[in-house]
């Protein structure tokens, strides 16, 4: 007997738990994406991100990631805040706006689990898994197929209402849905190249990234990157701050993603004299804990060299 879950039920539960967007797509192989990705890796654009070369088959076929997978439910929550608009040109302690709030993994994963549990009450045979950057799933491509938006030149998902300031999570279900979304036809970059032209290191190469030049990778990821940081100490929003979609994007409503600190109010000296105890107290719940205080302080110093 074919198990079937309700499309409208999925959308309602997603909204009830606090997601701003939700779309439903069929599981299938992304052969063209897989070919492009392997060529991208072969050209060295993955630089020090060795983990990208692992589990490539699963990355482009969710049925290999979750046996029996039929449906991918892609959910998004907006995080746009005051910092998302950008910093002054002379700022040397810039932090990506998503990182000013509680680590989104710890926000979105419980939302997905609540969603799955609620759906299971309505559809008892439902099975599947929840993912938030915890597995090699092609979430942006599924988001496009689920009707959430399109892929911009900066390789990010661009949504009509929330621009690129969205965080994604997925439910991969071993159940068919009684209806599926269709990709949007109204989201695109047109002739706009602001993100390409604005990236200080020229890391944006027409819908893919040279991670060796990427400031976000240089400030966060492991490896000995010598890419200039241009004032950033964790992450980078340069390509997002100039995107026309983001100029008119709605601000976040999810209280769990409210900023817990304001980098605009923190000087370089404050970062440099911060103790490990103070960092743990103020930043342990945020993505900055991934880098740790020593790495962030080193980034501050690099911006003053």
PyMOL commands that set and color helices and strands:
alter all, ss='L'
color gray80, all
select helices_A, chain A and resi 7-17+31-42+50-53+56-59+62-65+82-85+97-100+105-122+139-145+194-198+215-220+238-241+244-247+255-257+263-265+268-273+276-283+287-290+293-302
alter helices_A, ss='H'
color red, helices_A
select strands_A, chain A and resi 4-5+21-26+71-78+94-95+128-131+150-151+157-158+166-173+176-177+232-234
alter strands_A, ss='S'
color yellow, strands_A
deselect
rebuild
show_as cartoon
